Amino acid sequence: MDTQTKDVKHPANMNHGNNAQHHAAEHHPAPKKRNNKRFIMILSVLVVLGGAFGITKYIHSIYHEETDDAQVEANISPAIPRISGYIDEVRVKDNQKVKKGDTLVVLDARDLAIKVEQAEAALATAQSSLGVAQASTTAAKANISTSQANVSTIDAQIEAAKVNLWRATQDYDRYANLVKDHSVTQQQYEQALAAKQTAERQLNVLTEQKNAAARQTSAIASQSNATYQQVSVADATIKQKQAELENAKLNLSYAVITAPEDGLVSKVNVQPGQFVQAGQSLFSIVSEDGVWVVANFKETQLDKMKVGQKVTVSVDAYPGHKIEAKLSSFSPATGARFALLPPDNATGNFVKVVQRVPVKIDFVNKNDEVVKQLRPGMNVNVDVHLD
């Protein structure tokens, strides 16, 4: 009985186990089908989204040109001394705001002040020399007038002497004829002869005096010419000394280094007592006149870009803020042409590289708070709206 019972129960148990396995096998495929449907749905959504994104980007690329190779630029003016010297005082600090004409650095100007005094003394000496030369010229002119007057006086005396000689000669001739007839005495004849000889000698003396006076006048005139030249030399010397004085004063003014324009001071790398050379850059002033953007577009992107087109600028430092701008100008050459060592494609093996052309972009609203906060060197993204 026990054996039969066991034999009867065993097939039942076998059938029951098979039914359970079959039932489990019927319910297992259902989750797998649901997972497949979910995957297909997600994949479809991703394909649709990817297609929409691609189409959007394609349409955007037709009417826009973009680049992230762009930086903010501004005018940066160096503070440069025009003379060499030791720094006496530094009146600015890092990042300080300054106005045009504000004093930045003061150099030790004691030696320059001494040079100004020396130039002033030299100018005074030159002016005194001019006064002496002018006085000498005046005296020489007076001497010339006196000498010319003496010549005129001697000329009058010569005319009188000629008249006296003519009369004495006439008397002598008459007495010479009369003495032959003994109409006059020998003494009267001799007196007439003596009067004639005296008149001749007087005329000769006056003629010599006239010649001497003429030579003296010529000498005085030459001296006057030389004195006049001294006046010209003294006048030129005064102009030279005046120029030296102005140069000394100008150098003295260079001892004070002022801000060339409104802006912010960069890092100040100089200290009092330091010796600086003329032309040495001490630090820089970043101008507040306004900033702009220089974007380096590939040469293949320039086909439809034109001056005046609208530009949207996104600054990395201020994400989410769009700034309106406009395309201002194109660089006259690629950036590589302005490099310290521009590439020379005529040498070595040639590898074609797409070049970039710097494009200047100006902000439309320069009073925008974000624009005011921009600093040269900041990275920006540029989106040019093509016409």
C-alpha positions as CSV (number, residue, x, y, z in Angstrom):
1,M,0.0,0.0,0.0
2,D,2.7,2.3,0.9
3,T,4.6,1.6,-2.2
4,Q,1.5,2.0,-4.4
5,T,0.6,5.1,-2.7
6,K,4.0,6.5,-3.3
7,D,3.8,5.4,-6.9
8,V,0.5,7.1,-7.3
9,K,1.6,10.4,-5.7
10,H,4.8,10.6,-7.6
11,P,3.3,11.2,-11.1
12,A,1.0,13.8,-9.6
13,N,3.8,15.6,-8.0
14,M,5.7,15.4,-11.3
15,N,2.7,16.9,-13.2
16,H,2.3,19.6,-10.6
17,G,6.0,20.6,-10.9
18,N,5.7,20.7,-14.7
19,N,2.7,22.9,-14.5
20,A,4.4,25.3,-12.2
21,Q,7.4,25.6,-14.5
22,H,5.1,26.1,-17.5
23,H,3.2,28.8,-15.7
24,A,6.4,30.6,-14.8
25,A,7.6,30.4,-18.4
26,E,4.4,32.0,-19.6
27,H,4.7,35.0,-17.3
28,H,8.5,35.8,-17.9
29,P,8.4,37.4,-21.4
30,A,6.0,40.2,-20.4
31,P,8.5,42.5,-18.7
32,K,11.0,42.0,-21.5
33,K,8.4,43.3,-24.0
34,R,7.7,46.4,-21.9
35,N,11.4,47.2,-21.6
36,N,11.8,47.0,-25.4
37,K,8.9,49.4,-25.9
38,R,10.4,51.8,-23.4
39,F,13.8,51.7,-25.1
40,I,12.2,52.3,-28.5
41,M,10.3,55.3,-27.1
42,I,13.4,56.8,-25.5
43,L,15.4,56.2,-28.7
44,S,12.7,57.8,-30.8
45,V,12.6,60.9,-28.5
46,L,16.4,61.2,-28.7
47,V,16.3,60.9,-32.4
48,V,13.6,63.5,-32.7
49,L,15.4,65.9,-30.3
50,G,18.7,65.3,-32.1
51,G,17.2,66.0,-35.4
52,A,15.5,69.1,-34.2
53,F,18.8,70.3,-32.6
54,G,20.7,69.5,-35.8
55,I,18.1,71.3,-38.0
56,T,18.1,74.3,-35.6
57,K,21.9,74.5,-35.7
58,Y,21.9,74.2,-39.5
59,I,19.4,77.0,-39.9
60,H,21.3,79.1,-37.4
61,S,24.5,78.5,-39.2
62,I,23.0,79.8,-42.4
63,Y,22.2,83.2,-40.9
64,H,25.0,83.4,-38.3
65,E,28.7,83.1,-37.9
66,E,30.1,82.3,-34.5
67,T,33.5,82.0,-32.8
68,D,34.8,81.7,-29.3
69,D,38.3,82.9,-30.3
70,A,37.6,86.5,-29.2
71,Q,38.8,88.7,-26.4
72,V,38.0,92.1,-24.9
73,E,40.4,94.9,-25.9
74,A,41.1,98.4,-24.7
75,N,43.6,101.2,-25.1
76,I,46.6,100.7,-22.7
77,S,49.0,103.6,-22.3
78,P,52.4,103.1,-20.7
79,A,53.7,105.5,-18.1
80,I,57.1,106.4,-19.6
81,P,59.7,108.9,-18.2
82,R,61.2,111.2,-20.8
83,I,64.4,111.7,-18.8
84,S,66.6,109.4,-16.7
85,G,66.7,109.9,-12.9
86,Y,66.0,108.6,-9.5
87,I,62.4,108.2,-8.3
88,D,61.7,110.6,-5.5
89,E,58.0,109.8,-5.0
90,V,55.4,107.3,-6.3
91,R,51.8,108.7,-5.9
92,V,49.7,105.9,-7.2
93,K,48.9,102.3,-6.2
94,D,47.8,99.1,-8.0
95,N,44.4,99.3,-9.6
96,Q,43.9,103.0,-8.7
97,K,41.7,105.2,-10.8
98,V,43.3,108.3,-12.2
99,K,42.4,111.3,-14.3
100,K,44.3,112.7,-17.2
101,G,47.0,115.0,-15.8
102,D,47.2,113.4,-12.4
103,T,50.7,113.0,-11.0
104,L,51.9,109.4,-11.1
105,V,55.6,109.5,-10.3
106,V,58.0,112.4,-9.3
107,L,61.7,112.2,-10.1
108,D,64.5,113.8,-8.2
109,A,64.8,117.2,-10.0
110,R,67.6,119.0,-8.0
111,D,70.2,118.7,-10.8
112,L,67.6,119.8,-13.3
113,A,66.8,122.9,-11.3
114,I,70.5,123.7,-11.2
115,K,70.7,123.4,-15.0
116,V,67.8,125.8,-15.3
117,E,69.7,128.4,-13.1
118,Q,72.8,127.9,-15.3
119,A,70.8,128.5,-18.4
120,E,69.3,131.6,-16.9
121,A,72.8,133.0,-16.0
122,A,74.1,132.2,-19.5
123,L,71.1,134.0,-21.0
124,A,71.8,137.1,-18.8
125,T,75.4,137.1,-19.9
126,A,74.4,136.9,-23.6
127,Q,72.0,139.8,-23.1
128,S,74.7,141.9,-21.5
129,S,77.0,141.2,-24.4
130,L,74.3,142.3,-26.8
131,G,74.0,145.6,-24.8
132,V,77.8,146.2,-25.1
133,A,77.8,145.4,-28.8
134,Q,74.8,147.8,-29.4
135,A,76.6,150.6,-27.4
136,S,79.8,150.0,-29.4
137,T,77.7,150.2,-32.6
138,T,76.2,153.5,-31.5
139,A,79.6,154.9,-30.7
140,A,81.0,153.8,-34.0
141,K,78.1,155.5,-35.8
142,A,78.8,158.7,-33.9
143,N,82.5,158.5,-34.8
144,I,81.6,158.0,-38.5
145,S,79.4,161.1,-38.3
146,T,82.2,163.1,-36.7
147,S,84.7,161.9,-39.2
148,Q,82.4,162.7,-42.1
149,A,81.9,166.2,-40.6
150,N,85.7,166.7,-40.4
151,V,86.0,165.7,-44.0
152,S,83.4,168.2,-44.9
153,T,85.2,170.9,-42.9
154,I,88.5,170.1,-44.6
155,D,86.8,170.2,-48.0
156,A,85.7,173.8,-47.2
157,Q,89.2,174.7,-46.0
158,I,90.6,173.2,-49.2
159,E,88.3,175.4,-51.3
160,A,89.4,178.4,-49.3
161,A,93.0,177.4,-49.7
162,K,92.6,177.1,-53.5
163,V,91.1,180.6,-53.6
164,N,94.0,181.9,-51.5
165,L,96.5,180.1,-53.7
166,W,94.9,181.5,-56.8
167,R,95.1,185.0,-55.4
168,A,98.7,184.5,-54.3
169,T,99.6,183.1,-57.7
170,Q,98.1,186.2,-59.4
171,D,100.0,188.5,-57.1
172,Y,103.2,186.6,-57.7
173,D,102.9,186.7,-61.4
174,R,102.3,190.5,-61.3
175,Y,105.2,191.1,-59.0
176,A,107.4,188.9,-61.2
177,N,106.7,191.0,-64.2
178,L,107.1,194.3,-62.3
179,V,110.4,193.3,-60.7
180,K,111.9,193.0,-64.1
181,D,111.1,196.7,-64.8
182,H,112.1,197.6,-61.2
183,S,108.6,198.8,-60.7
184,V,108.5,197.0,-57.3
185,T,111.2,196.3,-54.9
186,Q,112.8,192.9,-54.5
187,Q,111.3,192.7,-51.1
188,Q,107.8,193.0,-52.4
189,Y,108.6,190.3,-55.0
190,E,109.9,188.0,-52.4
191,Q,106.8,188.6,-50.2
192,A,104.6,187.7,-53.2
193,L,106.7,184.5,-53.8
194,A,106.5,183.6,-50.1
195,A,102.7,184.1,-50.0
196,K,102.3,181.9,-53.1
197,Q,104.5,179.1,-51.6
198,T,102.7,179.4,-48.3
199,A,99.3,179.0,-50.1
200,E,100.6,176.0,-52.0
201,R,101.8,174.3,-48.8
202,Q,98.6,175.1,-47.0
203,L,96.6,173.4,-49.9
204,N,98.9,170.4,-49.8
205,V,98.5,170.1,-46.0
206,L,94.7,170.3,-46.2
207,T,94.7,167.7,-49.0
208,E,96.7,165.4,-46.8
209,Q,94.4,166.0,-43.9
210,K,91.4,165.2,-46.1
211,N,93.0,162.0,-47.2
212,A,93.7,161.1,-43.6
213,A,90.2,161.9,-42.6
214,A,88.8,159.8,-45.4
215,R,91.0,156.9,-44.4
216,Q,89.8,157.3,-40.8
217,T,86.2,157.4,-41.9
218,S,86.7,154.2,-43.8
219,A,88.4,152.6,-40.8
220,I,85.6,153.7,-38.5
221,A,83.0,152.4,-41.0
222,S,84.8,149.0,-41.0
223,Q,84.9,149.0,-37.2
224,S,81.2,149.8,-37.2
225,N,80.5,146.9,-39.6
226,A,82.5,144.6,-37.2
227,T,80.5,145.9,-34.3
228,Y,77.3,145.4,-36.1
229,Q,78.3,141.8,-36.8
230,Q,79.0,141.5,-33.1
231,V,75.4,142.6,-32.4
232,S,74.2,139.9,-34.8
233,V,76.4,137.3,-33.1
234,A,75.2,138.5,-29.6
235,D,71.6,138.3,-30.8
236,A,72.0,134.8,-32.1
237,T,73.7,133.8,-28.8
238,I,70.7,135.1,-26.9
239,K,68.4,133.0,-29.0
240,Q,70.6,129.9,-28.4
241,K,70.7,130.6,-24.6
242,Q,66.9,131.1,-24.6
243,A,66.5,127.7,-26.4
244,E,68.8,126.1,-23.8
245,L,66.8,127.7,-21.0
246,E,63.5,126.4,-22.5
247,N,65.1,123.0,-22.9
248,A,66.2,123.0,-19.3
249,K,62.8,124.0,-18.1
250,L,61.2,121.4,-20.3
251,N,63.5,118.7,-18.8
252,L,62.6,120.0,-15.3
253,S,58.9,119.6,-16.1
254,Y,59.6,116.0,-17.3
255,A,60.5,115.2,-13.7
256,V,56.8,114.9,-13.0
257,I,55.2,112.0,-14.8
258,T,51.5,112.5,-15.3
259,A,48.6,110.3,-16.5
260,P,48.2,110.5,-20.3
261,E,44.4,109.8,-20.0
262,D,41.7,108.7,-17.7
263,G,41.9,105.1,-16.6
264,L,43.0,102.4,-14.1
265,V,46.6,101.9,-13.0
266,S,48.1,98.4,-13.5
267,K,50.5,96.8,-11.1
268,V,53.1,99.4,-10.0
269,N,56.6,97.9,-10.2
270,V,58.7,100.9,-9.1
271,Q,59.7,102.2,-5.7
272,P,61.3,105.5,-4.4
273,G,65.0,105.6,-4.9
274,Q,64.9,103.4,-8.0
275,F,66.9,104.6,-11.0
276,V,64.9,104.7,-14.3
277,Q,66.0,105.2,-17.8
278,A,64.3,107.5,-20.3
279,G,61.8,105.6,-22.3
280,Q,61.5,102.8,-19.7
281,S,57.9,101.6,-19.2
282,L,57.1,101.9,-15.5
283,F,53.5,100.6,-15.5
284,S,50.4,101.0,-17.7
285,I,47.1,103.0,-17.6
286,V,44.1,101.1,-19.0
287,S,41.9,103.6,-20.7
288,E,38.3,104.2,-19.6
289,D,37.3,105.6,-23.0
290,G,35.7,102.3,-23.8
291,V,36.4,98.7,-24.6
292,W,35.8,96.6,-27.8
293,V,36.1,93.0,-28.9
294,V,38.6,91.5,-31.4
295,A,37.3,88.2,-32.7
296,N,39.5,86.0,-34.8
297,F,37.3,84.4,-37.5
298,K,38.5,81.7,-39.9
299,E,39.0,83.0,-43.4
300,T,36.3,80.6,-44.5
301,Q,33.7,82.4,-42.3
302,L,34.2,85.9,-43.9
303,D,32.2,85.3,-47.1
304,K,29.0,86.9,-45.9
305,M,30.3,89.1,-43.1
306,K,30.1,92.9,-43.7
307,V,30.8,96.1,-41.7
308,G,27.7,97.3,-39.8
309,Q,26.2,93.8,-39.2
310,K,24.6,93.2,-35.8
311,V,26.6,91.1,-33.3
312,T,25.6,89.4,-30.1
313,V,28.4,89.1,-27.5
314,S,28.4,86.6,-24.6
315,V,31.0,87.1,-21.9
316,D,32.4,84.1,-20.0
317,A,32.5,86.1,-16.8
318,Y,28.8,87.0,-17.1
319,P,27.0,83.9,-18.4
320,G,23.5,84.5,-19.6
321,H,24.0,88.2,-20.4
322,K,23.8,89.1,-24.0
323,I,25.4,92.3,-25.2
324,E,24.4,94.0,-28.4
325,A,27.3,95.1,-30.7
326,K,28.1,95.7,-34.3
327,L,30.9,94.7,-36.7
328,S,33.2,97.7,-37.0
329,S,36.1,96.7,-39.3
330,F,38.3,94.0,-40.6
331,S,42.0,93.7,-40.1
332,P,44.2,94.5,-43.2
333,A,46.0,91.1,-42.8
334,T,45.7,87.8,-41.0
335,G,46.9,87.5,-37.4
336,A,49.9,85.4,-38.6
337,R,51.2,88.3,-40.7
338,F,51.6,90.4,-37.6
339,A,53.4,87.7,-35.6
340,L,57.0,88.3,-34.5
341,L,58.1,85.5,-36.9
342,P,55.5,85.3,-39.7
343,P,55.4,82.0,-41.5
344,D,57.2,81.8,-44.9
345,N,55.5,79.2,-47.0
346,A,58.2,79.5,-49.7
347,T,60.6,77.5,-47.5
348,G,60.3,73.8,-46.4
349,N,57.3,71.6,-46.8
350,F,54.0,73.4,-47.1
351,V,51.1,72.5,-44.9
352,K,47.9,74.4,-45.5
353,V,46.5,75.9,-42.3
354,V,43.2,77.8,-42.2
355,Q,44.1,81.4,-41.3
356,R,42.2,83.7,-38.9
357,V,41.5,87.3,-39.6
358,P,41.0,89.7,-36.6
359,V,37.6,91.5,-36.7
360,K,36.9,94.6,-34.6
361,I,33.5,94.7,-32.9
362,D,32.2,97.7,-31.0
363,F,29.5,97.7,-28.3
364,V,26.3,99.6,-29.2
365,N,25.5,100.7,-25.6
366,K,28.8,101.6,-23.9
367,N,26.9,102.6,-20.7
368,D,25.8,99.1,-20.1
369,E,26.8,98.1,-16.6
370,V,28.3,94.8,-17.8
371,V,30.3,96.6,-20.5
372,K,31.7,98.9,-17.9
373,Q,32.9,95.9,-15.9
374,L,34.7,94.3,-18.8
375,R,38.5,94.1,-18.7
376,P,41.0,93.7,-21.5
377,G,41.8,90.0,-22.1
378,M,38.4,88.6,-21.1
379,N,37.2,85.8,-23.2
380,V,33.9,86.2,-25.1
381,N,31.7,84.4,-27.6
382,V,30.7,86.3,-30.7
383,D,27.7,85.7,-32.9
384,V,27.5,87.7,-36.1
385,H,24.0,88.1,-37.6
386,L,24.4,87.8,-41.4
387,D,22.2,89.9,-43.6
